[in-house]
Amino acid sequence: MPMPTFEEIWARIEAENVRFIRLQFTDIVGHVKNVTIPVEKLEDAITHGVWFDGSSIEGFARVAESDMYLKPDLSTFAILPWERREQATARIICDVYTPHGDPFPGDPREVLRRALAEAAELGFGYQTGPEPEFFLFKRDASGRPILEPHDGAGYFDESTDLGLDVRRQMVNALQALGIEVEATHHEVAPGQHEIDFRYDDALRTADNVVTLRIAVKTISQRNGLYASFMPKPISGINGSGMHTHQSLVRLETGENAFVDPHGEYGLSAIARWFIAGQLAHARALSAVVAPTVNSYKRLVPGYEAPVYVSWARFNRSALIRVPSISTGRWQSTRVELRSPDPSANPYLAFAAMLAAGLDGIRRQLEPPPPAEEDLFHLDARRLSRPLELLPNSLAEALDALESDEVIASALGPHLLSRFIEAKRREWDDYRAHVSTWEIERYFEIF
């Protein structure tokens, strides 16, 4: 997508009566941060940046090194469709820079840019197609969200309540923001939904994930509902994932590097090596693609989430799956990683996933035989061969991340140390908390 000029953007601003510009970026855990400027200050922001205190942002900087500035990426300009026209607001996603004019190494968007640059050195571009899932919950009389799904529908059901109309509103909003939606449907669990958008360059799709989360929450709120991207909000039903389809394209020709019509499953050697790399680093990847305490309540047997480090063609219980494609459409060949969930920072998740795959290509790793048995309900003692398990807790995943040089290097020393620090603190808070489950189980018997 060509970068629009300031003049082209200004013409849209005048035509749409835009009054404010929201400059947006994310902290290391993926929370959206923004500063709003009057539209008259946009040209100055583009020329000189907008300064802010990095020490106040999770994982960015300490007080002694706090000055940073935002540099707007004009290719992300979009008018927010839910703002009132008389005070229309546009959004621009920004990159973070140091006072010396260098990209800030702890900016998640910069981390993904570095990973994409490494792929480019090998002649590849990285494309992703994430499938974010979320729940819609009711609110009580005071407007507070309650843990009650808004419907009782199931997979692909045509719900007759507010959910169907709300999803349509979400799609309209996303399309107005320049995101090409390909499908939307009800998911397996009550109140659970999925919106899929166009497969594209990984940086653009990471931007789109962040935008989708904002749009979904905003539209839900305006309809009296609450949208949650929490991986496992309710025990006993499926959690929300963000299965991500991936492929590499050859930069010289634009062809899909994963394609070999004569290879097993139609996969090239590049694709096999990429799969093997992600399997080799799967445990460390977990800390980045499933980054919360709650993520590991989703990655348990019986709820259509992966548990074993495995790959397959038809088996949706495998960690990595090779989706079927229509006859003759070889350029659509891709592999799907099924462990990510929507609590992940998409910039870091895609960077780590790419780094793992590229390591497999550099070392020409071959994947083990595919596992086509049903792993959702299979006891480990009945497996046809031993399979490594994904981490069963955030603490275990963080241990794996700290010992994995490839994934650690992809994040960079600054972001890695801040990420580990934030997530260890989260784990310690969880360990120290006395839950309702513990009270119900132990209070009256001891």
C-alpha positions in Angstrom: 0.0 0.0 0.0 1.6 3.3 -1.0 2.1 5.9 1.7 -0.4 8.7 1.2 0.9 12.3 1.1 0.0 14.9 3.7 -2.0 16.7 1.0 -4.1 13.6 0.3 -4.8 13.1 4.0 -5.6 16.8 4.5 -8.1 16.6 1.6 -9.9 13.8 3.5 -9.8 15.7 6.7 -11.5 18.7 5.1 -14.0 16.6 3.3 -15.0 14.7 6.4 -14.8 17.7 8.8 -12.2 16.0 11.0 -11.5 18.0 14.1 -9.2 15.8 16.1 -6.4 13.3 15.5 -5.8 10.4 17.9 -2.2 9.3 17.8 -2.1 5.6 18.9 0.6 3.1 19.9 0.7 0.0 22.3 2.7 -0.8 25.4 4.6 -4.1 25.7 1.5 -6.1 26.8 -0.6 -4.7 23.9 -2.7 -2.1 25.7 -3.6 0.8 23.4 -2.2 4.2 24.4 -3.1 7.4 22.6 -2.8 11.1 22.7 -5.3 13.4 20.9 -4.3 16.5 19.1 -6.3 19.2 17.3 -6.2 18.6 13.6 -4.3 21.9 13.1 -1.3 20.3 14.9 -1.1 17.3 12.6 1.5 18.8 10.2 3.8 19.7 13.1 3.3 16.2 14.6 4.4 14.7 11.2 7.4 17.0 11.0 8.6 17.1 14.6 6.8 14.2 16.3 4.8 14.4 19.5 6.8 14.0 22.8 5.6 12.0 25.7 6.9 10.5 29.0 8.0 6.9 28.3 8.5 6.2 32.0 4.7 6.2 32.4 4.1 3.5 29.8 4.3 -0.2 30.9 7.7 -1.5 30.0 9.0 1.4 28.1 11.6 3.3 30.1 12.7 4.4 33.5 12.4 8.0 34.7 16.0 8.8 33.8 15.4 7.9 30.2 11.8 8.9 29.8 11.7 11.3 26.8 10.4 9.8 23.6 8.3 11.0 20.7 5.6 9.5 18.4 6.1 9.6 14.6 2.8 9.1 12.8 2.6 6.4 10.1 0.4 8.1 7.5 -0.5 4.8 5.9 -2.7 4.0 9.0 -4.8 7.1 8.8 -8.5 6.2 9.3 -11.6 8.2 10.4 -13.3 6.6 13.4 -16.8 5.8 12.3 -18.4 6.0 15.7 -17.4 9.6 16.5 -20.0 12.3 16.0 -19.6 14.1 12.7 -19.5 17.6 14.2 -16.4 16.4 16.2 -15.1 13.8 13.8 -11.9 12.1 15.0 -9.3 10.3 12.9 -6.8 7.7 14.1 -3.1 7.3 13.1 -0.9 4.5 14.4 2.6 5.8 15.4 6.1 4.5 15.8 8.1 5.4 18.9 11.4 7.2 18.7 14.2 8.1 21.1 15.4 11.7 21.5 18.3 10.9 19.2 15.9 10.1 16.4 16.4 6.3 16.5 13.5 3.8 16.6 12.9 2.9 20.2 13.9 -0.8 20.6 11.2 -1.4 23.1 8.3 -0.4 20.8 6.4 -3.5 19.9 5.8 -2.3 16.4 9.6 -1.8 15.9 10.2 -5.4 17.2 8.0 -6.7 14.4 9.7 -4.4 11.9 13.0 -5.9 12.9 11.8 -9.4 12.4 10.3 -8.5 9.0 13.7 -7.0 8.0 15.4 -10.3 8.9 13.0 -12.2 6.7 13.6 -9.7 3.9 17.3 -10.4 4.1 16.5 -14.0 3.3 14.3 -12.8 0.4 10.9 -13.4 2.2 7.9 -11.3 3.2 5.7 -12.6 6.0 2.0 -12.7 5.8 -0.5 -13.6 8.5 -4.3 -14.1 8.8 -5.3 -14.0 12.5 -8.8 -15.1 13.5 -9.6 -13.3 16.8 -12.4 -14.7 18.9 -14.3 -12.8 21.7 -17.3 -13.0 24.0 -20.2 -10.7 24.3 -21.6 -10.4 27.8 -24.6 -8.7 29.3 -24.5 -5.7 31.6 -26.5 -5.2 34.8 -28.9 -2.4 35.5 -26.0 -0.1 36.5 -24.2 -0.8 33.3 -21.5 -3.0 34.8 -20.5 -6.1 32.8 -21.6 -9.4 34.2 -20.4 -12.9 33.4 -23.5 -13.9 31.5 -23.2 -14.6 27.7 -25.7 -12.5 25.7 -27.0 -15.6 23.9 -27.2 -19.4 24.0 -26.2 -20.1 20.4 -23.5 -22.4 19.1 -21.1 -22.8 16.2 -22.3 -21.1 13.0 -25.8 -20.7 14.6 -27.9 -17.8 13.3 -28.7 -16.2 16.7 -31.9 -14.2 16.7 -30.9 -11.8 19.5 -28.9 -8.6 19.5 -25.6 -10.4 18.7 -26.3 -10.8 14.9 -27.0 -7.1 14.5 -24.0 -6.1 16.7 -21.7 -8.2 14.5 -23.0 -6.5 11.4 -22.3 -3.1 13.0 -18.8 -4.2 13.9 -18.2 -5.3 10.3 -19.5 -2.0 9.0 -17.2 -0.1 11.4 -14.1 -2.2 10.4 -14.8 -1.7 6.7 -15.1 2.0 7.3 -11.6 1.8 9.0 -10.2 0.3 5.8 -10.1 -3.3 7.1 -11.4 -5.9 4.6 -13.6 -8.3 6.5 -13.9 -11.8 5.0 -16.2 -13.6 7.3 -18.0 -13.3 10.7 -19.8 -16.0 12.6 -20.9 -17.3 16.0 -18.3 -19.6 17.6 -18.8 -22.8 19.6 -19.5 -21.3 23.1 -22.5 -19.3 24.1 -22.0 -15.6 23.5 -18.7 -16.3 21.5 -18.0 -14.7 18.1 -15.3 -14.5 15.5 -14.4 -11.9 12.9 -11.9 -12.7 10.2 -10.2 -10.2 8.0 -8.0 -10.2 4.9 -4.8 -12.2 4.9 -2.0 -9.6 4.5 1.5 -8.3 5.4 2.1 -9.1 9.1 2.6 -5.5 10.2 -0.7 -4.5 8.6 -2.6 -7.4 10.2 -1.1 -6.6 13.6 -2.4 -3.1 13.2 -5.7 -4.5 12.2 -5.9 -6.7 15.3 -5.4 -3.7 17.6 -8.0 -1.8 15.6 -10.5 -4.6 15.7 -10.3 -4.9 19.5 -11.0 -1.2 19.8 -13.9 -1.3 17.3 -15.5 -4.5 18.9 -15.4 -3.0 22.4 -16.8 0.3 21.3 -19.7 -1.1 19.2 -20.5 -3.5 22.0 -20.7 -0.8 24.6 -22.9 1.3 22.4 -25.3 -1.7 22.2 -25.4 -2.3 26.0 -23.1 -5.3 25.8 -19.5 -5.9 27.0 -16.9 -7.5 24.7 -14.1 -9.5 26.3 -11.0 -10.9 24.6 -10.1 -12.7 27.8 -8.9 -16.2 26.7 -11.0 -18.2 29.2 -13.7 -16.1 30.9 -15.9 -19.1 31.8 -15.0 -22.6 33.1 -16.4 -25.6 31.3 -16.8 -24.1 27.8 -14.4 -23.2 25.0 -12.0 -20.3 25.4 -11.2 -17.6 22.8 -8.2 -18.2 20.6 -6.5 -16.2 17.8 -5.6 -18.9 15.4 -3.1 -17.4 12.9 -2.6 -18.5 9.3 0.9 -17.8 8.0 3.0 -18.0 4.8 6.2 -16.6 3.4 6.2 -14.9 0.0 9.3 -14.5 -2.2 9.9 -10.8 -2.5 11.4 -11.0 -6.0 8.4 -12.8 -7.5 5.5 -12.4 -5.0 5.0 -16.2 -5.1 4.1 -18.2 -2.1 7.3 -19.9 -0.8 5.3 -22.6 1.0 4.0 -24.1 -2.2 5.2 -27.4 -3.8 2.3 -29.2 -5.5 4.4 -32.4 -5.5 5.4 -32.2 -1.8 3.5 -33.9 1.0 0.4 -31.8 1.8 1.5 -29.5 -1.1 4.3 -28.1 1.1 7.7 -26.9 0.0 10.9 -27.6 1.9 10.7 -23.9 3.1 7.3 -24.6 4.6 8.5 -27.8 6.3 11.5 -26.1 7.8 9.3 -23.2 9.0 6.9 -25.6 10.7 9.8 -27.4 12.3 11.2 -24.1 13.6 8.0 -23.2 15.3 7.7 -26.6 16.8 11.2 -26.4 18.1 10.5 -23.0 19.8 6.8 -23.7 20.7 7.3 -23.7 24.5 9.1 -20.3 24.4 6.6 -18.9 21.9 3.8 -19.7 24.4 4.9 -16.9 26.7 4.4 -14.4 23.9 1.4 -15.7 22.0 -0.5 -16.8 25.2 0.9 -14.2 27.6 -1.5 -14.2 30.6 -2.2 -16.4 33.6 -5.7 -17.0 32.1 -4.2 -18.1 28.8 -3.3 -21.5 30.3 -6.8 -22.1 31.5 -7.6 -22.3 27.7 -4.7 -24.5 26.7 -6.1 -27.6 28.4 -7.5 -30.9 27.0 -11.1 -31.1 25.8 -11.8 -27.6 24.6 -10.5 -27.4 21.1 -7.2 -25.8 22.1 -3.7 -27.4 21.5 -1.9 -29.1 24.4 0.8 -31.0 22.6 3.7 -29.8 20.4 2.6 -31.4 17.2 1.5 -30.7 13.6 -1.0 -32.3 11.2 -3.1 -31.8 8.1 -6.7 -32.5 9.1 -6.3 -32.6 12.9 -7.6 -29.4 14.5 -6.2 -30.5 17.9 -2.6 -30.2 16.7 -0.6 -27.1 17.5 0.1 -26.4 13.8 -2.3 -27.4 11.1 -2.1 -27.3 7.3 -5.5 -26.1 6.1 -7.0 -27.6 3.0 -7.2 -25.4 -0.1 -9.4 -25.4 -3.1 -8.2 -27.4 -6.1 -5.7 -25.5 -8.2 -5.3 -22.6 -5.7 -1.8 -23.5 -4.6 -0.9 -19.9 -3.9 -3.3 -20.1 -0.9 -1.1 -22.7 0.8 -0.4 -21.7 4.4 0.1 -23.1 7.9 -2.0 -22.3 11.0 -0.6 -21.8 14.5 -3.4 -22.5 17.0 -1.9 -21.5 20.3 -2.2 -17.7 20.1 -5.0 -16.0 21.9 -6.4 -12.5 21.6 -4.7 -11.3 24.8 -1.4 -11.3 23.0 0.3 -8.2 21.7 0.0 -9.0 18.0 3.2 -7.2 17.1 5.3 -9.3 19.5 3.4 -12.5 18.7 4.0 -12.2 15.0 7.6 -11.2 15.5 8.3 -14.2 17.7 6.4 -16.6 15.4 8.4 -15.4 12.4 11.7 -15.7 14.3 11.0 -19.3 15.2 10.1 -20.2 11.6 13.1 -18.4 10.2 15.4 -20.3 12.6 13.9 -23.6 11.2 14.7 -22.4 7.6 18.3 -21.3 8.5 19.0 -24.7 10.1 16.8 -26.7 7.6 15.1 -28.5 10.4 12.7 -31.3 9.4 9.4 -31.6 11.4 8.5 -34.9 13.1 5.8 -37.1 11.5 2.4 -35.4 11.6 0.0 -36.5 14.4 -3.4 -37.1 13.0 -4.9 -38.7 16.1 -7.5 -36.7 18.2 -5.4 -35.0 20.8 -8.2 -33.0 22.4 -9.4 -36.0 24.5 -6.5 -38.4 24.2 -4.6 -39.4 27.4 -0.9 -39.0 27.1 -0.4 -42.7 27.9 -2.3 -43.7 24.7 -0.4 -41.6 22.3 1.2 -43.5 19.4 4.5 -41.8 20.2 5.7 -39.4 23.0 4.8 -35.8 22.3 6.2 -32.7 24.1 3.6 -30.7 26.0 3.1 -27.0 25.8 3.7 -25.1 29.1 0.8 -25.6 31.6 1.3 -22.2 33.3 2.6 -18.7 32.6 5.5 -19.3 34.9 6.6 -22.4 32.9 6.2 -20.5 29.7 8.4 -17.6 31.0 11.1 -20.1 32.0 11.1 -21.5 28.5 11.3 -18.0 27.0 14.2 -17.0 29.2 16.2 -20.1 28.0 15.4 -19.7 24.3 18.0 -17.5 22.6 16.1 -17.2 19.3 12.9 -15.9 20.7 14.7 -13.7 23.3 16.8 -12.2 20.5 13.7 -11.5 18.4 12.2 -9.4 21.3 15.5 -7.7 22.0 17.2 -7.2 25.4 15.2 -4.1 26.4 11.8 -5.4 25.6 12.6 -9.0 26.8 13.7 -7.8 30.3 10.6 -5.5 30.7 8.2 -8.2 29.4 9.7 -10.8 31.8 9.5 -8.4 34.7 5.8 -7.5 34.0 4.8 -11.1 33.5 6.6 -12.4 36.6 4.9 -9.8 38.6 1.5 -10.9 37.1 2.3 -14.5 38.1 3.4 -13.6 41.6 0.1 -11.6 42.1 -1.8 -14.7 40.9 0.0 -17.1 43.2 -0.7 -14.8 46.2 -4.4 -14.4 45.4 -6.9 -16.6 47.3 -9.6 -17.5 44.8 -13.3 -18.3 45.2 -12.5 -21.9 44.1 -10.1 -22.3 47.1 -12.6 -20.9 49.6 -15.4 -23.2 48.2 -13.1 -26.3 48.3 -11.1 -25.8 51.5 -12.8 -23.3 53.9 -15.2 -25.7 55.6 -13.1 -28.9 55.5 -10.0 -27.7 57.3 
